[in-house]
Amino acid sequence: MQQLSRRSHRAFAATLGIVALVTACAHVHGSPESGSRKAGVGLVLARRGALSVVAELVPGSPAVRTGILPGDVLSAIDGMATAGRPISEVAALLNGPSGSRVDLLLARQQGVASQAISIIREPVSLLAVESSLLDDVTLYIRIRSFLSNTPADVAAALGRAEHAGRTLILDVRSNSGGKLESVVRTAELFLARGTRIGTVESVPSSTGETFVSETEPIADFDQVFILVNQDTAAGAELFSLALRAGANGMVVGERTFGFATVETRWSEPGRRPRVDGVLRGPRGETFDGIGIEPDIVAPVDPSLVYPPQSDPLLRWLMRRDGTG
């Protein structure tokens, strides 16, 4: 396999990912939608069977102020049932003009009486990268998507916490991919020069390009944990495999989605994405259709993401690690 230089993978500029999770008008900073005038309520939704489930709430959003929690089932929006609807359609129903009202019907768990909640829509933004020190030795970095600015944002988070921690927790739960170059450049922050990151096998030919780290890591940790769930897909799966192999990272959570297609996305309406290739991990391993089996299976539901200080998975991991 031919190694892909930085100039080559900049030109490649492919997009990885699927719509496994939809943010209801909580625009990820740096995405093309960040200039939209629409507003929303700040719910991050995921599909569980036929149900639309709240996977995460945007900090400071209208939804947070209503008492909605991760795991709540969104049953209806303005009187329209959500069961069986595509998740993108459900998210679209939550969006609307800023200052307008939307009426929601939610159940804390399936089979429990639903609660009616009215929310006034507001402009809501969701950061692609967030970080915090959980204690004196543990740095937590959440990566929601691999956008153009993600490598710089992650590097900044590592710089702010320089020498502050011996344990790093990288959270790519419900991260469905992003830009291939961003995945590679973010992984390079943690890998020694020359470390293999992964391969793209071209379709339909059997040729491919191999990505290796072209820099030295900017931070060193005694322990690295990568949090995943069933909505972790594509570039986030490649990132997890690269850090597992090259930075002795431990993958924690549940089996990932298993989507390894690299696509070219067309801007013209009506044109379908073209499949350019299939990703393989740093050891040549495939994860398309099978996902990644975690090194540590979480005893709590990893699909629900809470603020770091109250997240059940983080609390469990820190107790297990002896840092919390």
TAZI-V217591 format. One record per run of one state. SS is the DSSP state (H for helix, E for strand, - for the rest). FROM is the first residue (numbers start at 1). TO is the last residue. If there is no record, write none. Layout:
ss:SS from:FROM to:TO
ss:SS from:FROM to:TO
This chain:
ss:- from:1 to:1
ss:E from:2 to:3
ss:- from:4 to:5
ss:H from:6 to:12
ss:- from:13 to:14
ss:E from:15 to:17
ss:- from:18 to:20
ss:E from:21 to:24
ss:- from:25 to:25
ss:E from:26 to:28
ss:- from:29 to:31
ss:H from:32 to:35
ss:- from:36 to:38
ss:E from:39 to:40
ss:- from:41 to:42
ss:E from:43 to:48
ss:- from:49 to:50
ss:E from:51 to:57
ss:- from:58 to:61
ss:H from:62 to:66
ss:- from:67 to:72
ss:E from:73 to:77
ss:- from:78 to:79
ss:E from:80 to:81
ss:- from:82 to:86
ss:H from:87 to:94
ss:- from:95 to:95
ss:E from:96 to:96
ss:- from:97 to:100
ss:E from:101 to:107
ss:- from:108 to:114
ss:E from:115 to:120
ss:- from:121 to:121
ss:E from:122 to:122
ss:- from:123 to:123
ss:E from:124 to:126
ss:- from:127 to:128
ss:E from:129 to:133
ss:- from:134 to:137
ss:E from:138 to:143
ss:- from:144 to:145
ss:E from:146 to:146
ss:- from:147 to:149
ss:H from:150 to:160
ss:- from:161 to:166
ss:E from:167 to:171
ss:- from:172 to:176
ss:E from:177 to:179
ss:H from:180 to:188
ss:- from:189 to:195
ss:E from:196 to:202
ss:- from:203 to:207
ss:E from:208 to:212
ss:- from:213 to:222
ss:E from:223 to:228
ss:- from:229 to:234
ss:H from:235 to:246
ss:- from:247 to:249
ss:E from:250 to:253
ss:- from:254 to:260
ss:E from:261 to:264
ss:- from:265 to:273
ss:E from:274 to:280
ss:- from:281 to:295
ss:E from:296 to:297
ss:- from:298 to:307
ss:H from:308 to:310
ss:- from:311 to:311
ss:H from:312 to:321
ss:- from:322 to:324
